[in-house]
Amino acid sequence: MPKQQPIGPQVIDDLKKMGLRHELACKKLYNFLFLYCIKLRSRHQLTEDEYLTALGDTVLAVIKALKKEKFQNNSTFETFCFGIMQNKSVDVLKERQTNKRKDIENDLPTSSENLPSIE
């Protein structure tokens, strides 16, 4: 994986604001996280739709956390983002399992009329 430039303090500040600088900072964050997301895609065996969902959810969660001052510089910003992305990837996996379970339940007969007789 190519070495990435870390997200600087100016980008972090711009993510907390609105306007053009915010939009540019969002694009930088998205591009920065994209390579990490590809790594998680193979680790968790996510489909393309699933990893793009995890990526989009991560960008939104990071911005929301920054606006609420949840990032305290206790770790690097990259580690902070990667932790959020890991959680969002797991959320996507849980959703996949829930959907599979619902599909199985929908395939089950709903009454005894549909069951074969034992005679």
Disulfide bonds with the S-S distance in Angstrom:
none
